[in-house]
Amino acid sequence: MRHPDLAGRAEACSLNPRIGRGHAGPVQLPPFLPFVGQNHAVANWEYARLEYRATGDFGTDRNLDWAMTFRHPGGVANWGVDERFDDLRHLNRAGADGWEAYDREPQLLGRPHRLNAVTYSLRRPVT
């Protein structure tokens, strides 16, 4: 089946059907693939992780302390302990340094489900 852009325009796209059968000629890319093999538009990223974990055991204390750890290419940093779940403050802190969150992975325990940890995947362009 042909690509719709090439229907009726076989002469415009000179993909040689004999390539691979002993014919060594130049191959031109179809017009809908102008940048194949070029990576000038690709961004380079560095990655980090924010880990926000409950410090208790989910006994009768419904409002546990939460410890924040920031893992990045430069090492591991402890960003402190909060008395209540407040991940937005830490995400804003990372965002101020140029990090953007692209994934959130919660870890739930027990029945009924209780939030035990949240891991945020972060990235920022390498400059």
C-alpha positions as CSV (number, residue, x, y, z in Angstrom):
1,M,0.0,0.0,0.0
2,R,1.3,3.4,-0.9
3,H,1.3,6.5,1.3
4,P,-1.5,8.8,0.2
5,D,0.9,11.7,-0.5
6,L,2.7,9.5,-3.0
7,A,-0.4,8.1,-4.8
8,G,0.0,8.7,-8.6
9,R,3.4,10.4,-8.1
10,A,5.9,7.6,-8.4
11,E,8.2,9.8,-10.4
12,A,8.4,12.4,-7.6
13,C,9.6,9.8,-5.1
14,S,12.5,8.0,-6.5
15,L,12.7,5.1,-4.0
16,N,14.5,2.5,-6.0
17,P,12.9,-0.9,-5.8
18,R,16.2,-2.6,-6.9
19,I,18.1,-1.4,-3.7
20,G,19.1,-4.6,-1.9
21,R,19.4,-6.6,-5.1
22,G,22.8,-5.5,-6.2
23,H,21.9,-1.9,-7.3
24,A,23.9,0.8,-5.5
25,G,22.2,4.1,-6.3
26,P,21.3,7.1,-4.3
27,V,18.0,7.0,-2.5
28,Q,15.9,10.1,-2.0
29,L,13.6,10.3,0.9
30,P,9.9,10.7,0.3
31,P,8.7,14.3,0.9
32,F,6.9,13.4,4.2
33,L,10.3,12.2,5.7
34,P,12.6,15.3,5.3
35,F,14.4,15.0,8.6
36,V,15.1,11.3,9.0
37,G,18.6,10.7,10.5
38,Q,19.0,14.3,11.7
39,N,18.9,15.1,15.4
40,H,19.3,18.9,15.4
41,A,15.8,19.3,16.9
42,V,16.3,16.8,19.7
43,A,16.6,18.2,23.3
44,N,19.1,16.7,25.8
45,W,17.7,16.2,29.3
46,E,19.0,15.5,32.7
47,Y,16.7,13.6,35.1
48,A,16.0,13.7,38.8
49,R,13.5,12.2,41.3
50,L,11.6,13.7,44.2
51,E,10.6,11.0,46.8
52,Y,8.0,12.0,49.3
53,R,7.6,9.3,52.0
54,A,5.6,8.8,55.1
55,T,7.8,8.4,58.2
56,G,5.3,6.6,60.4
57,D,3.5,3.2,60.4
58,F,-0.1,4.3,59.8
59,G,-1.2,3.6,63.3
60,T,-3.7,5.9,64.9
61,D,-1.8,9.0,63.6
62,R,-3.7,10.1,60.5
63,N,-1.4,13.1,59.9
64,L,2.1,11.5,59.6
65,D,5.3,13.3,59.0
66,W,6.5,13.3,55.4
67,A,10.2,13.2,54.4
68,M,11.3,14.7,51.1
69,T,14.4,13.4,49.3
70,F,15.7,14.9,46.0
71,R,17.9,12.6,43.9
72,H,19.6,14.3,41.0
73,P,22.8,13.9,38.9
74,G,24.8,15.8,41.6
75,G,23.8,13.5,44.4
76,V,21.1,13.1,47.0
77,A,19.7,16.0,49.1
78,N,17.4,15.7,52.1
79,W,14.8,18.5,51.6
80,G,13.4,18.2,55.1
81,V,10.3,16.7,56.9
82,D,6.8,18.2,56.8
83,E,4.2,17.7,59.5
84,R,1.5,17.3,56.8
85,F,1.5,16.2,53.2
86,D,2.5,19.2,51.2
87,D,4.3,18.2,48.0
88,L,3.4,21.3,46.1
89,R,5.9,23.4,48.1
90,H,8.7,21.0,47.1
91,L,7.6,20.8,43.5
92,N,7.7,24.6,43.3
93,R,11.2,24.6,44.7
94,A,12.3,22.1,42.0
95,G,10.5,24.1,39.4
96,A,12.3,27.3,40.4
97,D,15.6,25.5,39.5
98,G,14.3,24.6,36.0
99,W,12.9,21.1,36.7
100,E,9.6,20.0,35.3
101,A,7.6,17.0,36.5
102,Y,6.6,14.5,33.9
103,D,5.4,11.6,36.0
104,R,3.8,10.9,39.4
105,E,3.9,7.5,40.9
106,P,1.9,7.0,44.2
107,Q,2.4,4.0,46.5
108,L,-0.7,2.9,48.3
109,L,-0.8,0.5,51.2
110,G,-3.5,-1.5,53.0
111,R,-7.3,-1.5,52.9
112,P,-8.6,1.1,52.9
113,H,-5.8,2.5,50.8
114,R,-3.4,4.8,52.6
115,L,-0.8,6.9,50.7
116,N,2.6,5.7,51.8
117,A,4.9,7.5,49.2
118,V,4.8,9.6,46.1
119,T,7.7,9.7,43.6
120,Y,7.9,12.5,41.0
121,S,10.0,12.1,38.0
122,L,11.6,15.3,36.9
123,R,13.6,16.5,34.0
124,R,15.2,19.7,32.7
125,P,17.1,20.6,29.5
126,V,20.8,20.4,29.6
127,T,22.4,23.7,28.9
